Amino acid sequence: MGMAQSAGYPLSAVGPLLFGALFDWTGSWVAPLVFYGGVILLLRPHRPPVQQGRLPAGGRR
């Protein structure tokens, strides 16, 4: 878990800076929002799979 946090925190710190830089560069919110949507679409396949009708251990309905 320590390695994930040491990589995750710097990446999450760069996100708002990049978002603001895209806004400053383009002068519009469209490019940062499209970029954000693209990141979500790229990371979506990497979420943990959850089978329909089954909950993770300790999960609630």
C-alpha positions as CSV (number, residue, x, y, z in Angstrom):
1,M,0.0,0.0,0.0
2,G,2.9,2.3,0.6
3,M,4.0,2.2,-3.0
4,A,0.5,3.0,-4.3
5,Q,0.3,6.0,-2.0
6,S,3.7,7.3,-2.9
7,A,2.8,7.2,-6.6
8,G,-0.9,8.3,-6.1
9,Y,-0.4,11.4,-4.1
10,P,2.0,13.1,-6.6
11,L,-0.3,12.2,-9.5
12,S,-3.3,13.6,-7.8
13,A,-1.4,16.8,-7.0
14,V,-0.6,17.3,-10.7
15,G,-4.2,16.9,-11.8
16,P,-5.5,20.3,-10.7
17,L,-2.4,22.1,-12.0
18,L,-2.9,20.4,-15.4
19,F,-6.6,21.2,-15.3
20,G,-5.9,24.9,-14.6
21,A,-3.1,25.0,-17.2
22,L,-5.4,23.6,-19.9
23,F,-8.0,26.3,-19.0
24,D,-5.3,29.1,-19.1
25,W,-4.0,27.8,-22.4
26,T,-7.3,27.4,-24.2
27,G,-9.4,30.1,-22.3
28,S,-12.3,27.7,-22.1
29,W,-13.5,25.0,-19.8
30,V,-14.2,22.6,-22.7
31,A,-10.7,21.2,-23.1
32,P,-10.1,20.5,-19.4
33,L,-13.5,18.8,-19.1
34,V,-12.9,16.7,-22.3
35,F,-9.5,15.7,-20.9
36,Y,-11.1,14.8,-17.6
37,G,-13.7,12.7,-19.4
38,G,-10.9,11.0,-21.4
39,V,-9.0,10.1,-18.2
40,I,-12.2,8.6,-16.7
41,L,-12.8,6.5,-19.8
42,L,-9.2,5.3,-19.8
43,L,-9.2,4.3,-16.2
44,R,-12.7,2.7,-16.2
45,P,-11.4,-0.7,-17.4
46,H,-9.0,-0.8,-14.4
47,R,-11.8,-0.7,-11.8
48,P,-12.3,-3.9,-9.8
49,P,-14.9,-6.2,-11.4
50,V,-18.1,-6.8,-9.4
51,Q,-20.3,-9.6,-10.4
52,Q,-24.0,-8.9,-10.7
53,G,-25.9,-9.9,-7.6
54,R,-22.8,-10.4,-5.5
55,L,-21.3,-8.0,-3.1
56,P,-17.7,-7.6,-2.0
57,A,-16.8,-9.2,1.3
58,G,-18.4,-7.1,4.1
59,G,-20.5,-5.2,1.5
60,R,-24.1,-4.1,2.1
61,R,-27.1,-3.8,-0.1
